[in-house]
Every structure is written in structure tokens, then in C-alpha cells.
Amino acid sequence: MDERTTSLGLFNFAEAYRLSAIALQLENIAHGHAHTPVRMLYHHATELYLKALLRQKYSVTVLTKRFRHDIKRMTKLSV
């Protein structure tokens, strides 16, 4: 698993989420909670960017067990 989940792979995955958020945002859907999927896409992209940075130092197992989806914890260690 470690050799398949590289820092660059995580970065590219994050970019896909960010670009999807931008595309959806440009649709200017003004109905109900239309902003929620956009925010979710940006949030997940941020998480993946941080994991890409941390993947240079930590294994996939450590990322999964130690950080999970804790963006605050990832941010503290990526500075």
C-alpha cells in the first residue's frame, strides 16, 4: 500500500477535488444548501493536500491511524 500511495498521488487526488469544487461553484446554483457539496470538496482537498505533505515523512499506516481526518493535528505537524 505504501508504494502506491505516494505524496504526488495524494497531491493529484487533492487537485481533482479542488478543481471539482471550482467547477461546481462556477455553476452558481442558488437552491437550498447548494454550497454544502462545494465546501465538502474543498475540505477534502485540504485534507488530501496535508496528507500529501505528511506522506513525505510518514507511512500510509501512520497517516491512517495517527491522523485519520484530523485536519488540526495534520496542520500542526506540517508546519
Backbone as XML, in Angstrom:
<?xml version="1.0"?>
<chain id="A" units="angstrom">
  <residue number="1" name="MET">
    <atom name="N" x="0.829" y="-1.197" z="0.000"/>
    <atom name="CA" x="0.000" y="0.000" z="0.000"/>
    <atom name="C" x="0.869" y="1.254" z="0.000"/>
  </residue>
  <residue number="2" name="ASP">
    <atom name="N" x="1.930" y="1.300" z="0.775"/>
    <atom name="CA" x="2.767" y="2.496" z="0.870"/>
    <atom name="C" x="3.330" y="2.928" z="-0.484"/>
  </residue>
  <residue number="3" name="GLU">
    <atom name="N" x="3.790" y="1.979" z="-1.282"/>
    <atom name="CA" x="4.411" y="2.346" z="-2.545"/>
    <atom name="C" x="3.394" y="2.859" z="-3.569"/>
  </residue>
  <residue number="4" name="ARG">
    <atom name="N" x="2.117" y="2.528" z="-3.392"/>
    <atom name="CA" x="1.091" y="3.007" z="-4.319"/>
    <atom name="C" x="0.528" y="4.361" z="-3.898"/>
  </residue>
  <residue number="5" name="THR">
    <atom name="N" x="0.601" y="4.679" z="-2.624"/>
    <atom name="CA" x="0.063" y="5.945" z="-2.127"/>
    <atom name="C" x="1.218" y="6.902" z="-1.874"/>
  </residue>
  <residue number="6" name="THR">
    <atom name="N" x="1.632" y="7.564" z="-2.934"/>
    <atom name="CA" x="2.766" y="8.473" z="-2.843"/>
    <atom name="C" x="2.287" y="9.888" z="-2.527"/>
  </residue>
  <residue number="7" name="SER">
    <atom name="N" x="3.221" y="10.711" z="-2.172"/>
    <atom name="CA" x="2.918" y="12.113" z="-1.907"/>
    <atom name="C" x="2.338" y="12.773" z="-3.162"/>
  </residue>
  <residue number="8" name="LEU">
    <atom name="N" x="2.924" y="12.492" z="-4.309"/>
    <atom name="CA" x="2.442" y="13.064" z="-5.564"/>
    <atom name="C" x="1.041" y="12.549" z="-5.909"/>
  </residue>
  <residue number="9" name="GLY">
    <atom name="N" x="0.792" y="11.286" z="-5.656"/>
    <atom name="CA" x="-0.526" y="10.720" z="-5.913"/>
    <atom name="C" x="-1.593" y="11.391" z="-5.061"/>
  </residue>
  <residue number="10" name="LEU">
    <atom name="N" x="-1.297" y="11.602" z="-3.787"/>
    <atom name="CA" x="-2.236" y="12.294" z="-2.899"/>
    <atom name="C" x="-2.453" y="13.736" z="-3.346"/>
  </residue>
  <residue number="11" name="PHE">
    <atom name="N" x="-1.367" y="14.389" z="-3.783"/>
    <atom name="CA" x="-1.478" y="15.759" z="-4.279"/>
    <atom name="C" x="-2.385" y="15.821" z="-5.503"/>
  </residue>
  <residue number="12" name="ASN">
    <atom name="N" x="-2.201" y="14.898" z="-6.441"/>
    <atom name="CA" x="-3.023" y="14.880" z="-7.653"/>
    <atom name="C" x="-4.494" y="14.617" z="-7.327"/>
  </residue>
  <residue number="13" name="PHE">
    <atom name="N" x="-4.733" y="13.759" z="-6.355"/>
    <atom name="CA" x="-6.085" y="13.462" z="-5.912"/>
    <atom name="C" x="-6.712" y="14.723" z="-5.293"/>
  </residue>
  <residue number="14" name="ALA">
    <atom name="N" x="-5.932" y="15.456" z="-4.509"/>
    <atom name="CA" x="-6.399" y="16.709" z="-3.914"/>
    <atom name="C" x="-6.749" y="17.727" z="-4.996"/>
  </residue>
  <residue number="15" name="GLU">
    <atom name="N" x="-5.928" y="17.805" z="-6.008"/>
    <atom name="CA" x="-6.185" y="18.727" z="-7.116"/>
    <atom name="C" x="-7.499" y="18.395" z="-7.806"/>
  </residue>
  <residue number="16" name="ALA">
    <atom name="N" x="-7.797" y="17.117" z="-7.968"/>
    <atom name="CA" x="-9.052" y="16.704" z="-8.601"/>
    <atom name="C" x="-10.248" y="17.200" z="-7.786"/>
  </residue>
  <residue number="17" name="TYR">
    <atom name="N" x="-10.160" y="17.089" z="-6.464"/>
    <atom name="CA" x="-11.240" y="17.580" z="-5.604"/>
    <atom name="C" x="-11.348" y="19.101" z="-5.675"/>
  </residue>
  <residue number="18" name="ARG">
    <atom name="N" x="-10.223" y="19.798" z="-5.678"/>
    <atom name="CA" x="-10.238" y="21.261" z="-5.740"/>
    <atom name="C" x="-10.829" y="21.747" z="-7.054"/>
  </residue>
  <residue number="19" name="LEU">
    <atom name="N" x="-10.406" y="21.140" z="-8.148"/>
    <atom name="CA" x="-10.921" y="21.545" z="-9.454"/>
    <atom name="C" x="-12.413" y="21.232" z="-9.598"/>
  </residue>
  <residue number="20" name="SER">
    <atom name="N" x="-12.854" y="20.146" z="-8.994"/>
    <atom name="CA" x="-14.283" y="19.815" z="-8.999"/>
    <atom name="C" x="-15.075" y="20.850" z="-8.200"/>
  </residue>
  <residue number="21" name="ALA">
    <atom name="N" x="-14.517" y="21.291" z="-7.085"/>
    <atom name="CA" x="-15.180" y="22.317" z="-6.282"/>
    <atom name="C" x="-15.318" y="23.610" z="-7.073"/>
  </residue>
  <residue number="22" name="ILE">
    <atom name="N" x="-14.267" y="23.982" z="-7.766"/>
    <atom name="CA" x="-14.301" y="25.198" z="-8.575"/>
    <atom name="C" x="-15.365" y="25.076" z="-9.672"/>
  </residue>
  <residue number="23" name="ALA">
    <atom name="N" x="-15.391" y="23.951" z="-10.364"/>
    <atom name="CA" x="-16.367" y="23.742" z="-11.447"/>
    <atom name="C" x="-17.791" y="23.811" z="-10.915"/>
  </residue>
  <residue number="24" name="LEU">
    <atom name="N" x="-18.039" y="23.182" z="-9.787"/>
    <atom name="CA" x="-19.375" y="23.200" z="-9.201"/>
    <atom name="C" x="-19.749" y="24.605" z="-8.724"/>
  </residue>
  <residue number="25" name="GLN">
    <atom name="N" x="-18.780" y="25.307" z="-8.168"/>
    <atom name="CA" x="-19.016" y="26.670" z="-7.683"/>
    <atom name="C" x="-19.362" y="27.612" z="-8.842"/>
  </residue>
  <residue number="26" name="LEU">
    <atom name="N" x="-18.734" y="27.403" z="-9.979"/>
    <atom name="CA" x="-18.980" y="28.251" z="-11.151"/>
    <atom name="C" x="-20.383" y="28.060" z="-11.729"/>
  </residue>
  <residue number="27" name="GLU">
    <atom name="N" x="-21.043" y="26.988" z="-11.359"/>
    <atom name="CA" x="-22.410" y="26.755" z="-11.831"/>
    <atom name="C" x="-23.410" y="27.700" z="-11.184"/>
  </residue>
  <residue number="28" name="ASN">
    <atom name="N" x="-23.014" y="28.351" z="-10.094"/>
    <atom name="CA" x="-23.867" y="29.324" z="-9.396"/>
    <atom name="C" x="-25.260" y="28.793" z="-9.083"/>
  </residue>
  <residue number="29" name="ILE">
    <atom name="N" x="-25.313" y="27.615" z="-8.544"/>
    <atom name="CA" x="-26.588" y="27.027" z="-8.156"/>
    <atom name="C" x="-27.036" y="27.711" z="-6.872"/>
  </residue>
  <residue number="30" name="ALA">
    <atom name="N" x="-28.199" y="28.318" z="-6.914"/>
    <atom name="CA" x="-28.695" y="29.079" z="-5.762"/>
    <atom name="C" x="-29.966" y="28.429" z="-5.218"/>
  </residue>
  <residue number="31" name="HIS">
    <atom name="N" x="-29.843" y="27.199" z="-4.813"/>
    <atom name="CA" x="-31.007" y="26.488" z="-4.315"/>
    <atom name="C" x="-30.640" y="25.729" z="-3.041"/>
  </residue>
  <residue number="32" name="GLY">
    <atom name="N" x="-31.408" y="25.923" z="-2.010"/>
    <atom name="CA" x="-31.214" y="25.166" z="-0.776"/>
    <atom name="C" x="-29.800" y="25.257" z="-0.229"/>
  </residue>
  <residue number="33" name="HIS">
    <atom name="N" x="-29.199" y="24.130" z="-0.058"/>
    <atom name="CA" x="-27.845" y="24.034" z="0.507"/>
    <atom name="C" x="-26.819" y="23.705" z="-0.586"/>
  </residue>
  <residue number="34" name="ALA">
    <atom name="N" x="-26.921" y="24.381" z="-1.707"/>
    <atom name="CA" x="-26.040" y="24.106" z="-2.844"/>
    <atom name="C" x="-24.570" y="24.328" z="-2.513"/>
  </residue>
  <residue number="35" name="HIS">
    <atom name="N" x="-24.279" y="25.165" z="-1.520"/>
    <atom name="CA" x="-22.885" y="25.440" z="-1.152"/>
    <atom name="C" x="-22.252" y="24.269" z="-0.384"/>
  </residue>
  <residue number="36" name="THR">
    <atom name="N" x="-23.063" y="23.401" z="0.194"/>
    <atom name="CA" x="-22.538" y="22.319" z="1.029"/>
    <atom name="C" x="-21.626" y="21.363" z="0.268"/>
  </residue>
  <residue number="37" name="PRO">
    <atom name="N" x="-21.987" y="20.871" z="-0.918"/>
    <atom name="CA" x="-21.062" y="19.995" z="-1.643"/>
    <atom name="C" x="-19.754" y="20.685" z="-2.019"/>
  </residue>
  <residue number="38" name="VAL">
    <atom name="N" x="-19.835" y="21.976" z="-2.333"/>
    <atom name="CA" x="-18.620" y="22.731" z="-2.676"/>
    <atom name="C" x="-17.695" y="22.785" z="-1.470"/>
  </residue>
  <residue number="39" name="ARG">
    <atom name="N" x="-18.249" y="23.101" z="-0.316"/>
    <atom name="CA" x="-17.442" y="23.156" z="0.912"/>
    <atom name="C" x="-16.844" y="21.792" z="1.229"/>
  </residue>
  <residue number="40" name="MET">
    <atom name="N" x="-17.622" y="20.722" z="1.041"/>
    <atom name="CA" x="-17.119" y="19.380" z="1.308"/>
    <atom name="C" x="-15.946" y="19.046" z="0.384"/>
  </residue>
  <residue number="41" name="LEU">
    <atom name="N" x="-16.058" y="19.428" z="-0.877"/>
    <atom name="CA" x="-14.974" y="19.174" z="-1.825"/>
    <atom name="C" x="-13.706" y="19.943" z="-1.442"/>
  </residue>
  <residue number="42" name="TYR">
    <atom name="N" x="-13.862" y="21.206" z="-1.058"/>
    <atom name="CA" x="-12.697" y="21.991" z="-0.618"/>
    <atom name="C" x="-12.099" y="21.414" z="0.667"/>
  </residue>
  <residue number="43" name="HIS">
    <atom name="N" x="-12.941" y="21.008" z="1.571"/>
    <atom name="CA" x="-12.468" y="20.433" z="2.838"/>
    <atom name="C" x="-11.666" y="19.153" z="2.576"/>
  </residue>
  <residue number="44" name="HIS">
    <atom name="N" x="-12.191" y="18.307" z="1.718"/>
    <atom name="CA" x="-11.481" y="17.058" z="1.429"/>
    <atom name="C" x="-10.183" y="17.332" z="0.667"/>
  </residue>
  <residue number="45" name="ALA">
    <atom name="N" x="-10.202" y="18.312" z="-0.224"/>
    <atom name="CA" x="-8.974" y="18.678" z="-0.938"/>
    <atom name="C" x="-7.912" y="19.152" z="0.044"/>
  </residue>
  <residue number="46" name="THR">
    <atom name="N" x="-8.307" y="19.967" z="1.018"/>
    <atom name="CA" x="-7.367" y="20.446" z="2.034"/>
    <atom name="C" x="-6.776" y="19.280" z="2.805"/>
  </residue>
  <residue number="47" name="GLU">
    <atom name="N" x="-7.620" y="18.343" z="3.197"/>
    <atom name="CA" x="-7.141" y="17.168" z="3.926"/>
    <atom name="C" x="-6.124" y="16.386" z="3.087"/>
  </residue>
  <residue number="48" name="LEU">
    <atom name="N" x="-6.420" y="16.215" z="1.816"/>
    <atom name="CA" x="-5.507" y="15.459" z="0.943"/>
    <atom name="C" x="-4.200" y="16.213" z="0.687"/>
  </residue>
  <residue number="49" name="TYR">
    <atom name="N" x="-4.248" y="17.544" z="0.569"/>
    <atom name="CA" x="-3.008" y="18.321" z="0.426"/>
    <atom name="C" x="-2.124" y="18.136" z="1.655"/>
  </residue>
  <residue number="50" name="LEU">
    <atom name="N" x="-2.723" y="18.191" z="2.831"/>
    <atom name="CA" x="-1.959" y="17.996" z="4.061"/>
    <atom name="C" x="-1.380" y="16.589" z="4.132"/>
  </residue>
  <residue number="51" name="LYS">
    <atom name="N" x="-2.173" y="15.605" z="3.747"/>
    <atom name="CA" x="-1.681" y="14.224" z="3.759"/>
    <atom name="C" x="-0.556" y="14.034" z="2.744"/>
  </residue>
  <residue number="52" name="ALA">
    <atom name="N" x="-0.639" y="14.734" z="1.611"/>
    <atom name="CA" x="0.437" y="14.659" z="0.622"/>
    <atom name="C" x="1.737" y="15.183" z="1.211"/>
  </residue>
  <residue number="53" name="LEU">
    <atom name="N" x="1.633" y="16.278" z="1.935"/>
    <atom name="CA" x="2.811" y="16.852" z="2.588"/>
    <atom name="C" x="3.347" y="15.912" z="3.666"/>
  </residue>
  <residue number="54" name="LEU">
    <atom name="N" x="2.455" y="15.394" z="4.492"/>
    <atom name="CA" x="2.868" y="14.497" z="5.577"/>
    <atom name="C" x="3.344" y="13.144" z="5.070"/>
  </residue>
  <residue number="55" name="ARG">
    <atom name="N" x="2.885" y="12.744" z="3.895"/>
    <atom name="CA" x="3.287" y="11.437" z="3.339"/>
    <atom name="C" x="4.779" y="11.399" z="3.044"/>
  </residue>
  <residue number="56" name="GLN">
    <atom name="N" x="5.389" y="12.550" z="2.877"/>
    <atom name="CA" x="6.833" y="12.601" z="2.651"/>
    <atom name="C" x="7.597" y="12.134" z="3.883"/>
  </residue>
  <residue number="57" name="LYS">
    <atom name="N" x="6.967" y="12.226" z="5.052"/>
    <atom name="CA" x="7.627" y="11.871" z="6.306"/>
    <atom name="C" x="7.055" y="10.599" z="6.936"/>
  </residue>
  <residue number="58" name="TYR">
    <atom name="N" x="5.751" y="10.350" z="6.738"/>
    <atom name="CA" x="5.076" y="9.247" z="7.418"/>
    <atom name="C" x="4.561" y="8.201" z="6.427"/>
  </residue>
  <residue number="59" name="SER">
    <atom name="N" x="4.417" y="6.988" z="6.917"/>
    <atom name="CA" x="3.857" y="5.911" z="6.097"/>
    <atom name="C" x="2.346" y="6.058" z="6.002"/>
  </residue>
  <residue number="60" name="VAL">
    <atom name="N" x="1.755" y="5.320" z="5.090"/>
    <atom name="CA" x="0.304" y="5.331" z="4.929"/>
    <atom name="C" x="-0.365" y="4.840" z="6.206"/>
  </residue>
  <residue number="61" name="THR">
    <atom name="N" x="0.220" y="3.835" z="6.832"/>
    <atom name="CA" x="-0.330" y="3.299" z="8.078"/>
    <atom name="C" x="-0.370" y="4.370" z="9.159"/>
  </residue>
  <residue number="62" name="VAL">
    <atom name="N" x="0.692" y="5.127" z="9.296"/>
    <atom name="CA" x="0.729" y="6.195" z="10.299"/>
    <atom name="C" x="-0.299" y="7.277" z="9.957"/>
  </residue>
  <residue number="63" name="LEU">
    <atom name="N" x="-0.389" y="7.643" z="8.683"/>
    <atom name="CA" x="-1.383" y="8.647" z="8.276"/>
    <atom name="C" x="-2.789" y="8.180" z="8.628"/>
  </residue>
  <residue number="64" name="THR">
    <atom name="N" x="-3.052" y="6.919" z="8.379"/>
    <atom name="CA" x="-4.382" y="6.374" z="8.629"/>
    <atom name="C" x="-4.687" y="6.281" z="10.119"/>
  </residue>
  <residue number="65" name="LYS">
    <atom name="N" x="-3.759" y="5.753" z="10.880"/>
    <atom name="CA" x="-4.013" y="5.522" z="12.306"/>
    <atom name="C" x="-3.831" y="6.775" z="13.163"/>
  </residue>
  <residue number="66" name="ARG">
    <atom name="N" x="-2.808" y="7.565" z="12.870"/>
    <atom name="CA" x="-2.479" y="8.700" z="13.739"/>
    <atom name="C" x="-3.290" y="9.955" z="13.415"/>
  </residue>
  <residue number="67" name="PHE">
    <atom name="N" x="-3.502" y="10.181" z="12.132"/>
    <atom name="CA" x="-4.137" y="11.436" z="11.728"/>
    <atom name="C" x="-5.602" y="11.289" z="11.330"/>
  </residue>
  <residue number="68" name="ARG">
    <atom name="N" x="-5.956" y="10.162" z="10.750"/>
    <atom name="CA" x="-7.319" y="9.924" z="10.259"/>
    <atom name="C" x="-7.806" y="11.134" z="9.468"/>
  </residue>
  <residue number="69" name="HIS">
    <atom name="N" x="-8.803" y="11.847" z="9.948"/>
    <atom name="CA" x="-9.329" y="13.024" z="9.253"/>
    <atom name="C" x="-9.154" y="14.286" z="10.098"/>
  </residue>
  <residue number="70" name="ASP">
    <atom name="N" x="-8.190" y="14.253" z="10.998"/>
    <atom name="CA" x="-7.978" y="15.353" z="11.945"/>
    <atom name="C" x="-7.095" y="16.434" z="11.308"/>
  </residue>
  <residue number="71" name="ILE">
    <atom name="N" x="-7.737" y="17.388" z="10.651"/>
    <atom name="CA" x="-7.015" y="18.439" z="9.938"/>
    <atom name="C" x="-6.195" y="19.306" z="10.890"/>
  </residue>
  <residue number="72" name="LYS">
    <atom name="N" x="-6.719" y="19.569" z="12.082"/>
    <atom name="CA" x="-5.969" y="20.366" z="13.052"/>
    <atom name="C" x="-4.648" y="19.687" z="13.407"/>
  </residue>
  <residue number="73" name="ARG">
    <atom name="N" x="-4.692" y="18.386" z="13.668"/>
    <atom name="CA" x="-3.478" y="17.654" z="14.001"/>
    <atom name="C" x="-2.506" y="17.636" z="12.815"/>
  </residue>
  <residue number="74" name="MET">
    <atom name="N" x="-3.033" y="17.440" z="11.616"/>
    <atom name="CA" x="-2.171" y="17.429" z="10.427"/>
    <atom name="C" x="-1.518" y="18.784" z="10.224"/>
  </residue>
  <residue number="75" name="THR">
    <atom name="N" x="-2.270" y="19.843" z="10.442"/>
    <atom name="CA" x="-1.752" y="21.197" z="10.259"/>
    <atom name="C" x="-0.598" y="21.491" z="11.225"/>
  </residue>
  <residue number="76" name="LYS">
    <atom name="N" x="-0.740" y="21.071" z="12.459"/>
    <atom name="CA" x="0.310" y="21.305" z="13.455"/>
    <atom name="C" x="1.622" y="20.652" z="13.051"/>
  </residue>
  <residue number="77" name="LEU">
    <atom name="N" x="1.542" y="19.452" z="12.475"/>
    <atom name="CA" x="2.769" y="18.725" z="12.140"/>
    <atom name="C" x="3.322" y="19.037" z="10.764"/>
  </residue>
  <residue number="78" name="SER">
    <atom name="N" x="2.550" y="19.723" z="9.934"/>
    <atom name="CA" x="3.028" y="20.009" z="8.580"/>
    <atom name="C" x="3.717" y="21.353" z="8.480"/>
  </residue>
  <residue number="79" name="VAL">
    <atom name="N" x="3.721" y="22.135" z="9.540"/>
    <atom name="CA" x="4.336" y="23.467" z="9.505"/>
    <atom name="C" x="5.825" y="23.370" z="9.643"/>
  </residue>
</chain>
